[in-house]
Amino acid sequence: MNVPVTIVGFGLAGALVATELLRRGRRLRIVDETLPGAASPVGPGQINPLATRRFRVGWKLDEALPAALDTYRAIEAACGEPLYRECPILRVVKDQAQAEDLENRRKEPETARWIRGPSPAEQQCIATRLRAPFGAFVTVGGGWLDVPRFLEVMRRALHSDPRVHWNPPETATLRNPSAALPASGTTVWCEGWRARHNPLWRHMDHNPAKGEWMRVRLCEPLGVKVIVNGPCWILPLPDGTARVGATYAWSSFEAGPSADARVTLVKNLAATYSGAFEILSQHVGVRPIVRDTRPVAGRHPKHPEHWILNGLGSKGALYGPWAARLLADAMEAGAALPREIDAARFFR
Ligand SMILES: Cc1cc2nc3c(=O)[nH]c(=O)nc-3n(C[C@H](O)[C@H](O)[C@H](O)COP(=O)(O)OP(=O)(O)OC[C@H]3O[C@@H](n4cnc5c(N)ncnc54)[C@H](O)[C@@H]3O)c2cc1C
């Protein structure tokens, strides 16, 4: 009998688990409520293959990036609109030590394949728009997922899918995080940072980080289609504005945008971009992070009906599709999860 699986939370994690389970023929009940601090409605969705300070190739990039591209391309084909945009990343080198790191990394073939020198137009942007006394280089293979649009598209598609039942009455108690009671049947918890209030999952090593970004108008446009990554990142949007972020804070998760974050963002933008800018809006969300910074996927060791996808951290667009696939394989075919992401690591 095809008993429906219940998914609690419909951010990036919930949407990706839903995609994978539907692909495997499951029926779903989705428990969906947008609560303060949700990350995905504000997620900038960048994928940067060399995101670390020392330009290391991202962990499991060779598995996670193809899974992400495959998932987003399949959803784009089904919905008929672009959601993931490939985009070069203009990385500003911070200081002399980073410049030396870069020289060393360029000698490693596995890193060098993600790097190229700036084109003449990009050089012009660096010279006239950016503050880059130690230079800049281009990371290839990255881009950004329009996460809010992705969620809209997924919600619309799943609302008209007869295999999916949204917020059925029997799941009402699951919507109250502090009273999260086991439901009947298999449940996958995709609650983002709020998992730390869930009695089933609160013992995991949660370390959520509040993040803020601003939407701005750059008075002198960059002149090239790139994401800038320096003291802050600048992500130009199709409408001519840009997102600028992001901050990290470890408290006040339910509070709205803060004056402190705005000061930090303005300072970092002025340290990255040399032109004037106009602030249009400020946005806030909470990244679901656990202390080892790896995704969390798997089964509760004491309550085998309960599963989780969490811990997507600052890299949900990259690791979400890969982790959701592995989770669905574990649920449906009993496949073993990689030790590093298995939720069981918190229950030993
Ligand atoms: C400022 C900022 C910048 C970021 N930048 C990037 C980036 O550039 N690249 C990148 O890949 N990632 C980035 N991220 C991270 C990325 O957005 C997250 O990893 C991802 O969105 C997490 O998705 P999630 O579904 O796990 O959590 P969420 O998006 O928080 O979704 C959880 C959902 O579950 C709902 N929920 C919770 N409990 C319940 C319940 N009991 N009942 C019903 N609903 C419930 C919540 O309301 C929410 O809608 C950023 C995040 C922030 C905040």
Ligand as a Chemical Component Dictionary entry (heavy atoms), coordinates in Angstrom:
data_LIG
# 
_chem_comp.id                   LIG 
_chem_comp.type                 NON-POLYMER 
_chem_comp.pdbx_formal_charge   0 
_chem_comp.three_letter_code    LIG 
# 
loop_
_chem_comp_atom.comp_id 
_chem_comp_atom.atom_id 
_chem_comp_atom.alt_atom_id 
_chem_comp_atom.type_symbol 
_chem_comp_atom.charge 
_chem_comp_atom.model_Cartn_x 
_chem_comp_atom.model_Cartn_y 
_chem_comp_atom.model_Cartn_z 
_chem_comp_atom.pdbx_ordinal 
LIG C1  C1  C 0 21.260 35.539 4.757  1  
LIG C2  C2  C 0 21.397 34.162 4.173  2  
LIG C3  C3  C 0 22.261 33.964 3.109  3  
LIG C4  C4  C 0 22.392 32.709 2.544  4  
LIG N1  N1  N 0 23.175 32.563 1.433  5  
LIG C5  C5  C 0 23.175 31.373 0.791  6  
LIG C6  C6  C 0 23.846 31.213 -0.451 7  
LIG O1  O1  O 0 24.356 32.167 -1.023 8  
LIG N2  N2  N 0 23.876 29.984 -1.003 9  
LIG C7  C7  C 0 23.241 28.910 -0.448 10 
LIG O2  O2  O 0 23.263 27.825 -1.015 11 
LIG N3  N3  N 0 22.597 29.029 0.723  12 
LIG C8  C8  C 0 22.544 30.237 1.337  13 
LIG N4  N4  N 0 21.863 30.369 2.507  14 
LIG C9  C9  C 0 21.352 29.167 3.156  15 
LIG C10 C10 C 0 20.089 28.568 2.530  16 
LIG O3  O3  O 0 19.149 29.580 2.291  17 
LIG C11 C11 C 0 19.590 27.503 3.500  18 
LIG O4  O4  O 0 20.564 26.466 3.599  19 
LIG C12 C12 C 0 18.281 26.851 3.077  20 
LIG O5  O5  O 0 17.352 27.801 2.639  21 
LIG C13 C13 C 0 17.732 26.056 4.247  22 
LIG O6  O6  O 0 16.538 25.458 3.846  23 
LIG P1  P1  P 0 15.671 24.618 4.874  24 
LIG O7  O7  O 0 14.506 24.137 4.106  25 
LIG O8  O8  O 0 16.523 23.624 5.592  26 
LIG O9  O9  O 0 15.218 25.669 5.999  27 
LIG P2  P2  P 0 14.141 26.855 5.863  28 
LIG O10 O10 O 0 14.293 27.545 4.578  29 
LIG O11 O11 O 0 14.245 27.665 7.103  30 
LIG O12 O12 O 0 12.767 26.097 5.779  31 
LIG C14 C14 C 0 12.129 25.504 6.869  32 
LIG C15 C15 C 0 10.640 25.713 6.658  33 
LIG O13 O13 O 0 9.932  24.913 7.576  34 
LIG C16 C16 C 0 8.939  25.708 8.188  35 
LIG N5  N5  N 0 8.669  25.068 9.481  36 
LIG C17 C17 C 0 9.511  24.888 10.522 37 
LIG N6  N6  N 0 8.927  24.193 11.489 38 
LIG C18 C18 C 0 7.670  23.915 11.043 39 
LIG C19 C19 C 0 6.575  23.184 11.597 40 
LIG N7  N7  N 0 6.666  22.575 12.767 41 
LIG N8  N8  N 0 5.444  23.112 10.860 42 
LIG C20 C20 C 0 5.343  23.693 9.621  43 
LIG N9  N9  N 0 6.352  24.358 9.064  44 
LIG C21 C21 C 0 7.499  24.465 9.768  45 
LIG C22 C22 C 0 9.551  27.078 8.286  46 
LIG O14 O14 O 0 8.582  28.082 8.459  47 
LIG C23 C23 C 0 10.225 27.150 6.919  48 
LIG O15 O15 O 0 9.301  27.557 5.951  49 
LIG C24 C24 C 0 21.683 31.607 3.095  50 
LIG C25 C25 C 0 20.821 31.810 4.150  51 
LIG C26 C26 C 0 20.671 33.073 4.698  52 
LIG C27 C27 C 0 19.701 33.267 5.832  53 
# 
loop_
_chem_comp_bond.comp_id 
_chem_comp_bond.atom_id_1 
_chem_comp_bond.atom_id_2 
_chem_comp_bond.value_order 
_chem_comp_bond.pdbx_ordinal 
LIG C1  C2  SING 1  
LIG C2  C3  SING 2  
LIG C2  C26 DOUB 3  
LIG C3  C4  DOUB 4  
LIG C4  N1  SING 5  
LIG C4  C24 SING 6  
LIG N1  C5  DOUB 7  
LIG C5  C6  SING 8  
LIG C5  C8  SING 9  
LIG C6  O1  DOUB 10 
LIG C6  N2  SING 11 
LIG N2  C7  SING 12 
LIG C7  O2  DOUB 13 
LIG C7  N3  SING 14 
LIG N3  C8  DOUB 15 
LIG C8  N4  SING 16 
LIG N4  C9  SING 17 
LIG N4  C24 SING 18 
LIG C9  C10 SING 19 
LIG C10 O3  SING 20 
LIG C10 C11 SING 21 
LIG C11 O4  SING 22 
LIG C11 C12 SING 23 
LIG C12 O5  SING 24 
LIG C12 C13 SING 25 
LIG C13 O6  SING 26 
LIG O6  P1  SING 27 
LIG P1  O7  DOUB 28 
LIG P1  O8  SING 29 
LIG P1  O9  SING 30 
LIG O9  P2  SING 31 
LIG P2  O10 DOUB 32 
LIG P2  O11 SING 33 
LIG P2  O12 SING 34 
LIG O12 C14 SING 35 
LIG C14 C15 SING 36 
LIG C15 O13 SING 37 
LIG C15 C23 SING 38 
LIG O13 C16 SING 39 
LIG C16 N5  SING 40 
LIG C16 C22 SING 41 
LIG N5  C17 SING 42 
LIG N5  C21 SING 43 
LIG C17 N6  DOUB 44 
LIG N6  C18 SING 45 
LIG C18 C19 SING 46 
LIG C18 C21 DOUB 47 
LIG C19 N7  SING 48 
LIG C19 N8  DOUB 49 
LIG N8  C20 SING 50 
LIG C20 N9  DOUB 51 
LIG N9  C21 SING 52 
LIG C22 O14 SING 53 
LIG C22 C23 SING 54 
LIG C23 O15 SING 55 
LIG C24 C25 DOUB 56 
LIG C25 C26 SING 57 
LIG C26 C27 SING 58 
# 
